[in-house]
């Protein structure tokens, strides 16, 4: 059973997929994207917005046509502007921290590569 969910905070996502089940091709064709950090298929730019019914319905129809059982759980309630902005700031801080860590790892790898090259 696949479930297409939408909340203002999380956006539109599909739950219940597994690698190799055939959903990837269908969802890609419907312009959904795979989010590695959230380990789920999602509709780009759906967070903090009302549900994109045409996208949700098209994906559900395509998935059902391929033999999948699909349910939808759509919450159209919105968050306040302050909550939306606080969420953006939190995600930006997390992203900045992740990029700092990545830069440190890359710098270490570059230093090690340079040391190996110098030894040769």
N, C-alpha and C positions, 0 to 999 in steps of 0.2 A: 504494500500500500504506500503510495507516494502522497505527500501532503504539501500543497502550495500554501505558504503562510505569508501574511503581510502584517507588520506592525509599523507604526510611524518611526519607532526607535531603530528597529533592525532592518526595515525594508522588506522586499519580496524575496523569498527563498523557497527552495524545494527541499523537503526532508524525506529520508527513506531511500535515497539512491545509494548504490554501491558500485564500485569500479567494475566495468565490464558488463553491466546489466542492460546496456543499449540506450540508456537515457542521455548519455553525453552527446551523441550525434543529434538527437532530437532537440535538446536544449540549446546546443550551439546554433542550430539552424534558426531557432527562435530568438537568437541574440542574447541568451543568458550567458553568464560568465562563471567560471569556477573560482572560488575564493580559497586559496591555500590556507590563509590564516584562520578562516572560519570553517574550513572543510565542508563547504556546501555550495550548491549552485545558487546564484542570485541574479536579480535584474539590476544592471548598472543604474546608478543615480536614482534608486528607489527609496533610499533611507531619508527619513524626515519629509516624505512627500505622500500624497494620497496614492492609493493603489492604481497601477496602470492596468485597468481592466482588460483592455484589448490584448496586452501581452500575456496576462494571466490566463485568459480564456483561450488564446491561440495555443499556448503551451499545453494546457489541460486537454484540449481537443486532440492535439498531435500525440500526446502521450497515451490517451485513451485509444486512439486509432492504432497505436502500436501494441495494444494489449495490456497496458498498465491500468491498474485501478488508481484513480486520482481523487483526492478530496481537497477542498479548499477551506482555509480558516483565515478570513480577512477581517482585520480590526481597523476601522476607518477613523478611530479616535486619534487626535493630534496632540502633540506635546507643545508646551509653551515655548516661546522664543528663547527664554533663558535656559530651559532644559536642552534645547537643540544646540545652542551656543556652547554650553558646558560640555556636552557630548563631543562636539567638534574639537574643543580645546584638549580634552582628555585624549582623544585619538591622535591629535597632532603631537602631544607630548610622548605618547607611546611610540609613534612613528619616529620621532627625533631620537629617542633612546635606542630604538632598534638600529637606526642608521649610524649612530655613534658607535655602537657595538660592532657593526659591520665594518666601519672604517678602521676600527682598531684591529680587527681580524685581518683585513686586507693589508694594513700597514705592517703587521707582524709577518705575514706571508711574503710581502715584498722585501722586507729586511732579510728574511731567511734566504730568499732567492738571490738577493745581491751578495750575501755572504758566500753562498755556493759558487756563484760566478767568480767572485774574487779569489776563492781557493783554487779554481781551475786555472 
